[in-house]
Amino acid sequence: MTTDTTRGSTADGVDSPDGDTARPSPLEPPAPITPPTTSTERQALAEQYGLTKMGVRPPLWSYIKDVARRGPFIRVLGASTAYARNQNTYLGQLWAVLNPILNATVYVLIFGIILQTSRGVENTIAFIVIGVFLFRFVEQSVNGGAQSIAKRTNLLRSLHFPRAVLPLSNVMSHLTTLVPALVVMCLIVLGSGFLPGYDPVPITWEWLLLIPAVGLLWVFNMGLAFIMARAVAITPDLDNVISFVLRFAMYGSGVIFPVVHYVQRLPEGVRSWLEPIMEFQPISVYLYLGRSSLMNEDGFVQQPLMWVLGIVWAIVFFVAGFIIFWRGEERYGRD
C-alpha cells in the first residue's frame, strides 16, 4: 500500500502548518484616504507639506526674506539685461558711454556756451556733465521700473516668484552700465581743467566720496522704481506722462543750470518757500553730492547737511517704495 506524499502540500509545493492546502489570500486594497473637509484641516495639511496659496500677498517679513534669497539671481539678471540692451547694435556696449556723452555735449553747447545759463558756476562743463550723467541714471531707473511689471505680463503669469525681483534687477542693469560711464565722466571733469578759461581740476580724496553718493542714489532709484512699477501696473496711462514729469524734474533739479541762482531773483515772498524746496529736494541733493565730490569750487563744498539729507531720502524712498510695491503683490499679472 503506497503513501500519498502530496498530502499537506500547498499549491506552490510548500506544506501548510496544519497539513491542509493553504490558498493564497487576495491582495487587500489600501485604506481609503479621507480628504480634509474643514478649512482648518486643509490649512494643517498645506503647512505639513509646505504649500502656500497662490495669488495671496505674503507677510512682509517673509516677502523680504524671499527677495533677499534671490540676490544672486537679481545681480545676474541685471547684468544680462544690461548686456542685451545694446547687443544688436554695431557699437554694442559703447552706447552705454556714448549716450550720456552725446547728451552732455548737446547741453554744454546750448546752455553752457550759447545761452550762458550756467551763471554762478566757474566750470560749466563739469557742472553739466555731472548733472547729465547722474540724472540719466535716475531717468533710466524710473522708465525701467515703470515697465518692469506692465511689460512682462506673460512672465508673471507663467512663473511664481516675488515680483520685486523685476524692478530691482532693472535698476541693477542700469547701475551696471553707469559704472564705466562714471569713469568717463571723471575723465571729462579732469580734462575740462586743461581748457582755456578754466581752472585746473585737482584730484583730491573727496573724489572717493562719489562712490557713496552714487550708492545713495542707487538706493533712492530702487525706491522710485518700486513706486513707478506699482503705479503703472495699476494705471497704464501713467506711462505716457512719465517723460513729461522727468523733463520737468530735469529743469527743476539743476541738471544743466543752477536753479537756486535763478530762484533768488524772484520776489521775497516766493523765494522764501521755493528756494529750500528746489535746493533740498532729492535729485538736487544727489547732484550736489556728486558735484561737491569732483568740482573744486566754493559753491560746491562738502556739507554734512546734504549727506544727511541724501541718507534720509534714500531710506525713506526705498522703504516706502518697497512697502507700496509689496501691497500690490497679489495683483501683478492678474489685472
Secondary structure, DSSP 8 states (H G I E B T S, - for coil): ----TTTTB-TTS-B-TTSS-----------------SHHHHHHHHHHTT---TT----HHHHHHHHHHTHHHHHHHHHHHHHHHTTTSSSGGGHHHHHHHHHHHHHIIIIIIIS---TT-S-HHHHHHHHHHHHHHHHHHHHHHHHHHHT-HHHHHH--S-TTHHHHHHHHHHHHHHHHHHHHHHHHHHHHTTSTT-------GGGGGHHHHHHHHHHHHHHHHHHHHHHHHH-GGGGGTHHHHHHHHHHHTTSSS-HHHHHTTS-HHHHHHHHHHHHHSHHHHHHHHHHHHH---TTS---HHHHHHHHHHHHHHHHHHHHHHHTTGGGTTT-
